[in-house]
Amino acid sequence: MCVNDLIVAGGEPLFFLDYYATGRLAVEEAASVVRGIAEGCKQAGCGLIGGETAEMPSMYAPGDYDLAGFSVGAVDRNSILPSNVGAGDVLLGLTSSGIHSNGFSLVRKLLEKEGMGYESPCPWDSSAATIGDSLLTPTKIYVKSCLPLIKNKLLNGMAHITGGGLLENLPRVLPKGV
């Protein structure tokens, strides 16, 4: 998802680094995680150039792990988005693969309020048997669909619609008065 944050600023992802921490390293599980990260980097056209793996037995329960990462990209100073957004521009929306990780806090609140759990039938995604299955859908990476448009100067701005939804995220790219 870090690369989606770069692309909305007009940046091209260059590389990604990860941090994997656990109480006791389960090699196949960690390898599976890294394969997933490598696939995401492939989709974004950036390199996975390393990372950190830490075993901290007193910090994590058996089977638990923590995963974090960051991406670095580049954009020419004159090509930073948003730029020249104004009244009369066309607003386009790209479909999401589901609820991205920034939306999980809201989902947990809603599940609690509605008395639902991860094993409950999924009311918003007919392709997922359960809410848990839907939440495990990988985040769509938009780099390859958006980068050619950016390079050809066909976009004035983009908003990565995360936990705050349209009302909190879209204003980031709109000038005052629009």
Salt bridges, closest charged atoms under 4 A:
ASP5 OD1 - HIS160 ND1 2.57
GLU12 OE1 - LYS151 NZ 3.37
GLU28 OE2 - ARG35 NH2 2.71
